[in-house]
Amino acid sequence: MYRFVNSLCLGHSLPASGLAGALPRAALALAVLAAGSAAATEPPGAREETCAEPPQGRWRIVGQRRLPAEIYLQGFEIDAAGHWWLSGGRYGESALWTLSPQGSPRRPRRQALPEHIFAEGLSRRDGASWILSWRAGELRRWADGAPAAEVVARYAGQGWGLAWVPEREAFVMSNGGSQLQWRAAADFALQAQTPVRRGRVPVPWLNELEWQAGALWANVWRSDELLRIDPDSGCVTLVLDLAGLWPPGERPRRAEVLNGVAVDPRDDQLWVSGKLWGRAFALDWQAPGQEWQPPMRDEQPPDQEEPPTAEGQPAAQDQPAALGQESPRQ
Ligand SMILES: [Ca+2]
């Protein structure tokens, strides 16, 4: 599986730079990003490196919010003003959704994407939403207030997850394989790839992404685990097993896999959701040996003021799940 996925990814990249073998991978990535030079792949021998087995982190639900139930969630981000941006997939149904800050009575806004597009990951940068397509190889930029999204770049292979990394002034993207792709701000050109491993095992199906405090969160397709990844080494450094987050028997029948991770920059709160879930959960988390940061807050009432459906549609009658659930690993 690894050889197949890896060769699939490398098949879309440009030849490795001659610099690749002379520098540690972290330095290589920074050097390539800084120089804005041609694409580079991992240095020789990197595939043989071993990461430490990641520990299981603890988590607990500290809040939740209802979402429009029809969002086949692919990309999820919260901006500095507290607005939620979500991309929904599927052909003929793909759309960019905007929700006002939590607690607002305003209805979510739905803006349709072209019918031939299966929207994928989304990120925010410079007052615009940047949206991947699954198989069309098109990156779209939807400027706030603009009537439509414009295609601003094309890429080889599939598009899955996307995050803007301000510290590196670059995008990081997943494509269904086990590599993270670093892409230039200016033209989305492939700059470097980072193989992701859990111990010695490559991690395929990396999906939605989120950058937080120098590390990357990643969903894994068809998995209930949320991974925290060191962006330099590609090592998974922490695993949150979210299998108990919302037991399947309590979910709507049509709800699909966990997918969608965002951090509210105003309070560093982690949020997760899933495809057709109709809700998102706020989680506090910690690595083994750590104290809860931030400390447990008072239970927050579910955000029932927020109409869960799009403008012009009646609100669904849907009761939020109980708050205060904690992970079984505690
Ligand atoms: Ca995200």
Residues whose N, C-alpha, C, O or C-beta is under 5 A from the ligand:
A	BS01	CA	F76 E77 L122 L162 L209 E210 V261 A262
